[in-house]
């Protein structure tokens, strides 16, 4: 039987507890889960570089004992990345209806380019559904407490960034 591989792509700038919730849950569904971190952030006010985001996610996955989770840079079209990695499934997080509209459109585009790759929509746990990376960036920009919204590795880096 072929190895079941899924890709969870995103900017993860920064990774929130909602993102991590999906990583943990998706890792239980597949033999291998690749967290594909966009090499460059398209966000107006990027908080972390690509290598910093990769390292924080790796640190949290390692701490959580997620041995089947790999973290890799995404520097090409998602469908090309999936083909290169042998992945047949893309995991996308959906919190609210507006997320679904965007994600649905992207899933259809990806299906047109690579019909062999399916998109699986997952919702974060209800206690994390309101958390967004942009909200975390805003709270952090004013020196607010982000600890209840982000993972330990991200929180440590946010604290370090404030001291600079």
Phi, psi and omega in degrees: 000135182291147177294134179270116184238132176236155177240131174247100183268154174175172175278320179053051182239083357266170174291133178257172175295331176295316176300313184294325175303316179292323177299312181299311184291319179292328180296337179279344183266341187231155177294323179222134174240123178255119174273112184261108186264120179308126185301323177233144179275134176270000182291146182302315182238078180297136180271320188228151176287166177305309179300325178294317180295318176303312184295319180297317180294317177301316181300313181293322179295318179297313179301325181276358179072028181274079187292339181265010179259127175245148179238122184224152176287143177254109185231025181209182174299142182303316182295325177292320177299313180300315179299314181300323183271353182077022181272140179249357184225138173248128177266130176230134179273137179228120181259313185226171184303320181297325174299315183300317180304311180295311183295323179298315178300315180295321179298320179293320177297314179298320179297322179297319182281330185213081184298343180281352182254124180264153174250130177247120178271131178234144177259141174289166175304146187301331180284355180242359188296337182271352185277126176234154177297324180293324176295317179298316178301318181293313179301314181296324181296336178258009177077017180285168181279115181256002189300333180275357183250340186234164179287169182299315181298318179293316180301317179300319179289325177295319178296316178299318182297323179295328183282345181284000000 
